[in-house]
């Protein structure tokens, strides 16, 4: 995950103007890390202080959207109400996954526009970054593949790439942000991208369900070698690939269990040299060895990459992205991939590196002996829970209503019936679950502070001693407002000392990810807040320096002071910090009047 976070971070003197990011599944901790990275504030471990997360959420609200398959947001184990504010950033895409003929929202994309800061970068327009890959927004340690591009800020060179504006338009349409992206879509048609010598980006693709050209990509002529890689495979797509490459040597790399399932289908296994990635090679190749952290449902270990590598007389062609080698992947679901033409190895250092990388990957794989593969074992309870999850995601259609007594009434529009032996429980994020025996009857959650509510609910289904949990979108009607939910939530999350740390960072021009203060994901409620009031730069000189550095800084400072002014707090607060804040607030109004 570190490589993606590094890619998202803006260079010094730039900030994120807008971003559309798509994934099939996600973990809330990873989305928090991505927001901090895009705000320029994340440490090497993908974490940061509470202040850094609060600043990222405030600065990027309305600018960044995460498009995630409905029902595929992992549930955090710990109680962290601040994660409820991710409902300002996540757009659930409700594709129906229930049947074999259904579809999933499955692309993995980040498209970001960066603009120069007012005083830091002069004479330059905005620039873009595009990432297309196979990994979800999770702390998955599997081997993955991705391709990233940056535009040329000067726009006096680089390559025009077919399909970027179309891809962006489709993402904006799914996010319901067409108006906000209209000008950017027009600009993307003429954006030039920095592409290494020896490589050409033929096109980028975002395939939506029922589009005419939703099929395996066109195979180059005179192909002599094929490397097909995907964790999930189906005999039909493999037969089509083999028939399109007559006379070529073909290698398939997949999961052993996937090969075991499909090997029962006749007419394809002898067309490929079958391989898998053994555990030792996985450890060497994986670029993210972090544990699953606070989120449930870490993805499978091992292989998660999806690509097709064709070697031919003119060099090589690489299709990499999100589609598995299945009918659902290449013919029905929403998928994204990029097509690259790679010159011969001797043409450039970049081309040589790609060929050598493919050779190392192939050498790391082990041959599969179909005759020794164990017969697949079906877990009936697992399959039942997965079917129920897909059913609830597609048809529950829940909404929430905040009552005058601070309870919440949940109503289901679809009222789906649960399967025999399946129970459903619901709660706010990290709260105590409440059983919901029948979705045809409204459910009432107990009273809680208003700021602990979110458009995401924690759902748990259980059967046969097993359970599955996730966060599902259930919007409030009427919506929760910023003043009634967002600001009190940040006040509670940070506490008085956190708010003062925030104000200090604004005035000092800090916020570099150094992690001052408590980590945002530190759930130890017994740990005392750091008391730093005496060292905070609350002086006339500090305010004047902030104003000279960037007058826009004062806008953020005003917002933080209003939160600090309205903080209710408790008896454990730092009374000295309160006194210092009161003194600073008294002089602020006079000072601000002279700065205008």
Order of alpha helices (4+ residues) and beta strands (2+ residues): alpha-beta-beta-alpha-alpha-beta-beta-beta-beta-beta-beta-beta-alpha-alpha-beta-beta-beta-alpha-beta-alpha-beta-alpha-beta-beta-beta-alpha-beta-alpha-beta-beta-beta-beta-beta-beta-beta-alpha-alpha-alpha-alpha
